[in-house]
């Protein structure tokens, strides 16, 4: 394999509930439209020149049973009324020939908004450190965004999060993923 670098990536999320934990995870994958693949979790690099496509477009390119690489976050619980979340954050540099970062974060007790912002900040902080930008992860987003603009290395950031409140019976699982297409 000469250049095994993804050319496309899409974001997806899902939730599932069942009396068995594994089945609840399968249902979450099904809700995310990625249950038909043999998923291989990889680390956190957004490839240079990779194009982010819609979930609908990305899912069309998946083949049943194919080895499919993704950055995935998952969280599961059977504690009734427990708030759970799974998030993926992504930070892409302005220079498309450079790589970016993808972060995964899962949490108990965080809202989808809180978990999503945290995952997005993690990815931005990793990219900022690579680009030599002084970045305080604890600063407010508008302060961080201003630092990116001043640096001239404006990045695009985003997140996808699935949160849920665990039902009174069985397990609830949530997943969020950045799925690569070759």
C-alpha positions in Angstrom: 0.0 0.0 0.0 1.8 3.1 -1.3 -0.4 6.0 -0.1 -2.9 4.7 2.4 -4.3 8.2 3.2 -8.0 8.9 3.4 -9.3 11.3 0.7 -12.7 11.9 2.5 -14.1 11.9 6.0 -17.6 12.3 7.4 -19.0 12.8 10.9 -21.8 10.7 12.4 -23.4 9.9 15.7 -26.0 7.6 17.2 -27.7 6.3 20.3 -29.1 2.9 21.2 -30.8 1.2 24.2 -31.1 -2.4 25.1 -31.0 -4.8 28.1 -27.5 -6.0 26.9 -24.7 -3.5 26.7 -23.2 -4.9 23.5 -26.6 -4.8 21.8 -27.1 -1.2 22.9 -23.7 -0.3 21.3 -24.8 -2.1 18.1 -28.0 -0.1 18.0 -26.0 3.1 18.5 -23.8 2.1 15.5 -26.9 1.3 13.5 -28.3 4.8 14.4 -25.0 6.2 13.1 -25.3 4.2 9.9 -21.9 2.5 10.4 -22.9 -0.9 11.9 -22.3 -2.7 8.6 -18.5 -2.1 8.7 -15.7 -3.7 10.6 -14.6 -0.6 12.4 -10.9 0.0 13.3 -10.3 2.9 15.7 -7.3 5.1 14.8 -5.7 8.0 16.5 -6.2 11.7 16.0 -4.8 13.0 12.7 -7.0 14.8 10.1 -5.1 14.0 6.8 -3.8 16.8 4.6 -6.1 17.6 1.7 -8.9 15.4 3.1 -12.4 16.5 2.2 -15.2 16.6 4.8 -18.3 15.2 3.2 -21.9 14.9 4.4 -22.9 11.8 6.4 -25.3 10.8 3.6 -22.5 11.0 1.0 -20.0 9.2 3.2 -22.3 6.4 4.1 -23.0 5.7 0.4 -19.3 5.0 -0.1 -19.1 2.4 2.7 -19.1 -1.3 1.7 -20.7 -4.0 3.9 -18.0 -5.9 5.9 -15.2 -3.5 4.8 -12.4 -2.7 7.2 -13.3 1.0 8.0 -11.1 3.3 9.8 -12.5 5.9 12.2 -11.9 8.0 15.2 -14.6 7.1 17.6 -15.9 8.1 21.0 -18.4 6.0 22.9 -20.0 6.0 26.3 -22.4 3.5 27.9 -24.2 3.1 31.2 -27.1 1.2 32.8 -27.5 3.7 35.7 -31.1 5.1 35.3 -31.3 8.8 34.5 -27.5 9.1 34.0 -26.5 11.7 31.4 -23.9 10.4 29.0 -22.2 11.9 26.0 -19.7 11.0 23.2 -18.0 13.7 21.2 -15.6 14.2 18.3 -13.8 17.5 17.8 -11.9 18.5 14.7 -9.5 21.3 13.9 -8.3 21.9 10.3 -5.5 24.3 9.4 -5.9 27.0 6.8 -3.0 25.4 4.9 -4.7 22.3 3.3 -1.4 20.7 2.7 -0.9 20.4 6.5 -2.6 17.9 8.8 -5.1 18.7 11.4 -6.4 17.1 14.6 -9.4 15.0 15.6 -10.2 14.5 19.3 -12.5 12.1 21.1 -14.1 12.8 24.4 -16.7 10.9 26.4 -18.3 12.0 29.6 -20.8 11.3 32.3 -22.9 14.3 33.6 -22.0 16.7 30.7 -24.6 18.0 28.3 -24.1 17.6 24.6 -23.1 21.2 24.4 -20.5 21.0 27.1 -19.0 17.7 25.8 -19.0 19.1 22.2 -17.3 22.3 23.1 -14.7 20.4 25.1 -13.9 18.0 22.2 -13.6 21.0 19.8 -11.3 22.8 22.2 -9.1 19.7 22.6 -8.6 19.4 18.8 -7.9 23.1 18.5 -5.4 23.0 21.3 -3.5 20.1 19.7 -3.4 21.9 16.3 -2.4 25.2 17.9 0.5 23.6 19.6 1.7 22.1 16.3 1.4 25.5 14.6 3.3 27.2 17.4 0.2 29.2 18.5 0.0 30.0 22.2 -3.4 28.6 23.2 -5.1 28.6 26.6 -7.6 25.8 26.5 -9.4 27.4 29.5 -9.9 30.7 27.8 -13.3 31.6 26.3 -13.8 30.5 22.7 -14.1 34.1 21.4 -10.6 34.8 22.9 -9.2 31.7 21.3 -10.8 32.4 18.0 -9.2 35.9 18.1 -5.8 34.3 18.7 -6.3 32.2 15.5 -7.2 35.2 13.5 -4.3 37.3 14.7 -1.9 34.4 14.0 -2.8 34.3 10.4 -3.3 30.5 10.7 -7.1 30.5 10.8 -8.4 27.1 11.4 -11.8 25.6 10.9 -13.1 23.8 14.0 -16.2 21.7 14.5 -17.7 19.0 16.7 -20.3 16.3 16.6 -21.8 15.0 19.8 -24.4 12.4 20.8 -25.8 12.7 24.4 -28.6 10.8 26.1 -30.2 10.1 29.4 -30.1 6.4 30.4 -33.5 4.8 30.4 -34.8 3.1 33.5 -34.1 -0.5 32.2 -31.0 -1.8 30.5 -28.1 0.0 28.9 -27.9 3.1 26.8 -24.9 3.7 24.5 -23.9 6.8 22.6 -21.3 7.0 19.8 -19.8 9.8 17.8 -17.3 9.1 15.0 -15.2 10.7 12.2 -15.2 8.0 9.5 -12.5 7.8 6.8 -13.2 7.0 3.2 -10.4 5.9 0.8 
